[in-house]
Amino acid sequence: MSADTRSHRTAGWTGPGRRRPVQQRSQERYERILDACAALLDEAGAGALTTKEVAHRAQVPIGTLYQFFAGKEDLLAALAGRNLDHYLHRLDDRLRTDPPTGPAGFTDLAVEEFVAMKRTVPGFGQVDFGLAGPAVPAGVQDDRHLLDAELDNNAAVALRLQALGGELFATADPAALTLALRVALEAADAVLKLAFRGDPDGDPAMITECKRLVRCYLVDQLGPR
């Protein structure tokens, strides 16, 4: 896989309603606001999210926050997009250093990187590539389309994984592949939520079963290579 191809496959997500700053000082403020949002999510949960508290924690005027984000939904969208970009870059690194032989190996790496982020990335337990819990902050109208205005969150992630996997998915029908990856994501999401429900590090047995479930499904749908 060439460097140009990898760059294209992991290019930053530009979800709806977000203005990314260009100047370095503004970029630093933008990232600080997202870091503060993630910390607040860990501490108080998504239901307690307010732009005022995020601005206070980021040590920026509330007007600065609104220069970049129209409100809480934009904040969550930006955080989910950043998490997805981070995840894809991590997974891409794993694919280059430890190349899998097909969908089964890709699945194992994908689950492992998601679990690693769940354990270590601030705010990821509340917002991974969308809201991870049942609480929806007041004022958030559509948490199912944080990554893309047309596609739901898992459908958007499926397309990014499809692009990243490339030749690992030997199929003549890209639409069938997209559907299979979306179903796999929905299944993995449900099992991993259960794995982390009572264990902050994730129940190892559940994580193993998640890998097995998704691996078996994708191999059945796409073949071993």
C-alpha positions in Angstrom: 0.0 0.0 0.0 1.6 3.3 -1.1 2.0 6.3 1.2 -0.4 8.3 -1.1 -3.0 5.6 -0.9 -2.8 5.4 2.9 -3.1 9.1 3.1 -6.2 9.1 1.0 -7.8 6.3 2.9 -7.2 8.0 6.3 -7.9 11.6 5.2 -9.5 13.7 7.9 -13.3 13.6 8.2 -15.1 16.8 7.5 -18.5 16.2 9.0 -21.5 18.6 8.9 -21.5 22.0 10.5 -17.9 22.4 11.4 -15.4 25.0 10.6 -11.8 23.9 11.0 -9.4 26.8 11.8 -6.3 27.4 9.7 -4.1 29.6 11.9 -2.0 27.7 14.5 -3.3 29.7 17.5 -6.9 29.0 16.4 -6.1 25.3 15.9 -4.7 25.1 19.4 -7.9 26.6 20.8 -10.0 24.3 18.7 -8.2 21.2 20.0 -8.3 22.6 23.6 -12.1 23.0 23.3 -12.4 19.4 22.1 -10.1 18.1 24.9 -12.2 20.0 27.5 -15.4 18.5 26.0 -13.9 15.0 26.3 -12.9 15.6 29.9 -16.4 16.8 30.8 -18.0 13.8 29.2 -15.8 11.5 31.2 -16.6 13.4 34.4 -20.3 14.1 34.1 -21.6 12.2 31.1 -23.2 13.3 27.8 -26.4 14.5 29.5 -24.6 17.1 31.5 -22.7 18.6 28.5 -23.0 22.4 28.2 -21.1 24.8 26.0 -20.6 27.2 28.9 -18.8 24.6 31.0 -16.7 23.4 28.0 -15.6 27.0 27.3 -14.8 27.4 31.0 -12.6 24.3 31.1 -10.9 25.2 27.9 -10.2 28.7 29.3 -11.6 30.4 26.3 -14.5 33.0 26.0 -17.8 31.4 25.1 -17.7 33.5 21.9 -14.5 31.8 20.9 -16.2 28.4 21.2 -19.1 29.6 19.0 -16.7 30.7 16.4 -16.0 27.1 15.7 -19.1 25.3 16.9 -22.7 26.2 16.5 -23.6 24.3 19.7 -23.4 21.0 21.5 -24.2 18.9 18.4 -21.3 20.5 16.5 -19.0 19.8 19.5 -20.0 16.1 19.6 -19.7 15.9 15.8 -16.2 17.3 15.9 -15.1 15.0 18.7 -16.6 11.9 17.0 -14.8 12.9 13.8 -11.5 13.4 15.6 -11.9 10.0 17.3 -12.6 8.4 13.9 -9.6 10.0 12.3 -7.4 8.9 15.2 -8.8 5.4 15.1 -8.2 5.0 11.4 -4.6 6.2 11.6 -3.9 3.8 14.5 -5.5 0.9 12.5 -3.6 1.9 9.4 -0.3 1.7 11.4 -1.3 -1.8 12.5 -2.1 -2.9 9.0 1.3 -1.7 7.8 3.3 -3.2 10.7 1.3 -6.4 11.1 -0.5 -7.0 7.7 -3.5 -9.4 8.0 -4.2 -12.0 5.4 -7.9 -11.3 5.0 -11.2 -10.1 6.6 -10.6 -12.2 9.7 -7.2 -10.7 10.5 -8.6 -7.2 9.7 -11.4 -7.8 12.1 -9.1 -8.7 15.0 -7.0 -5.6 14.5 -10.0 -3.3 14.2 -11.5 -4.6 17.4 -8.2 -4.4 19.3 -7.6 -0.8 18.3 -11.2 0.2 19.3 -10.8 -1.5 22.7 -7.4 0.2 23.2 -9.0 3.6 22.5 -12.0 2.8 24.8 -9.5 2.2 27.6 -7.2 5.2 27.1 -8.8 8.0 25.1 -10.6 10.7 27.1 -14.3 10.9 26.4 -14.3 7.9 24.2 -16.5 6.0 26.6 -19.3 8.6 26.0 -18.6 9.5 22.4 -16.6 7.2 20.1 -17.8 7.7 16.5 -21.2 8.8 17.8 -22.9 8.9 21.2 -22.0 5.7 23.0 -24.5 5.8 25.8 -28.3 6.4 26.0 -28.1 10.0 27.3 -28.5 12.7 24.6 -27.7 16.2 25.6 -30.5 18.8 25.5 -30.4 20.7 22.2 -28.9 17.8 20.2 -31.4 17.1 17.5 -29.8 14.2 15.5 -27.0 12.3 17.2 -27.2 9.5 14.5 -25.6 11.7 11.9 -22.7 13.3 13.7 -20.2 12.1 11.0 -22.2 12.7 7.9 -25.4 14.6 7.1 -26.7 11.8 4.9 -25.3 8.6 6.4 -25.8 7.3 9.9 -22.7 7.0 12.0 -22.0 3.3 11.5 -22.7 3.6 7.8 -20.1 6.4 7.5 -17.6 4.3 9.5 -18.2 1.3 7.3 -17.3 3.3 4.2 -14.0 4.5 5.8 -13.1 0.9 6.8 -13.9 -0.3 3.4 -11.5 2.2 1.9 -8.8 1.4 4.4 -9.1 -2.4 4.0 -8.8 -2.1 0.2 -7.5 -5.3 -1.3 -8.1 -7.2 1.9 -11.8 -7.4 0.9 -11.8 -9.5 -2.3 -15.4 -8.9 -3.5 -16.9 -8.1 -6.9 -19.8 -6.3 -5.2 -18.8 -3.1 -3.3 -22.4 -2.6 -2.2 -22.5 -6.0 -0.6 -19.2 -5.3 1.2 -20.5 -2.0 2.5 -23.6 -3.8 3.9 -21.6 -6.5 5.5 -19.3 -4.1 7.2 -22.2 -2.0 8.5 -23.9 -5.2 9.9 -20.5 -6.2 11.5 -20.2 -2.7 13.0 -23.7 -2.8 14.5 -23.0 -6.3 16.0 -19.6 -5.3 17.4 -21.0 -2.1 18.8 -23.6 -4.0 20.8 -21.3 -6.6 22.1 -18.6 -4.1 23.1 -21.1 -1.9 24.9 -22.0 -5.0 26.9 -18.3 -5.7 27.5 -17.6 -2.3 29.0 -20.9 -1.9 30.8 -19.6 -3.3 34.1 -15.8 -3.2 33.5 -13.9 0.0 32.6 -11.3 -2.1 30.8 -13.8 -4.3 29.1 -14.7 -7.9 29.9 -11.9 -10.0 28.1 -14.3 -12.9 27.4 -16.8 -10.5 25.8 -14.1 -8.9 23.7 -12.9 -12.3 22.5 -16.5 -13.2 21.6 -16.9 -10.0 19.8 -13.9 -10.8 17.6 -15.2 -14.3 17.0 -18.7 -13.1 16.1 -17.6 -10.5 13.6 -14.8 -12.6 12.2 -17.2 -15.5 11.5 -19.8 -13.3 10.0 -17.4 -11.5 7.6 -15.7 -14.7 6.5 -19.1 -16.2 5.8 -20.1 -13.1 3.8 -16.8 -12.3 2.1 -14.7 -15.4 2.2 -11.4 -16.0 4.1 -9.5 -13.6 1.8 
